[in-house]
Amino acid sequence: MQDNVIYSDELINNPQTKEIEYKPLDVSKRDMDNRLFVLLLEKYKINPFSNLSVKDVAKDLGMNQNSANQLFKRKDFPSLNFTKPKQICVLSYYLWKLERRD
């Protein structure tokens, strides 16, 4: 009875495996960041569609509320300015932070 185990020396000495071209995965830094972001959301059970207030953003960024209010007025900040109080979607906020980090 012959077992179906392949040993590493068989792979090295096999002429068929020498013809295989090994290429590294082409994964960009942005793809890795996005995958990491999804894993963190799942791990900490964060609802990506919940909203953060100005106070939450100020606390996260380590700034005062007046500076956070100014941030909410910027064109590149994806906030919901038509609501009272001003809010931002968690998913949009963290994606904005990832883009600004680079």
Secondary structure, DSSP 8 states (H G I E B T S, - for coil): -------HHHHHH-HHHHT---------HHHHHHHHHHHHHHHTT--TTSEEEHHHHHHHHT--HHHHHHHHHSTTS--BTTSSS-EEEHHHHHHHHHHHH-
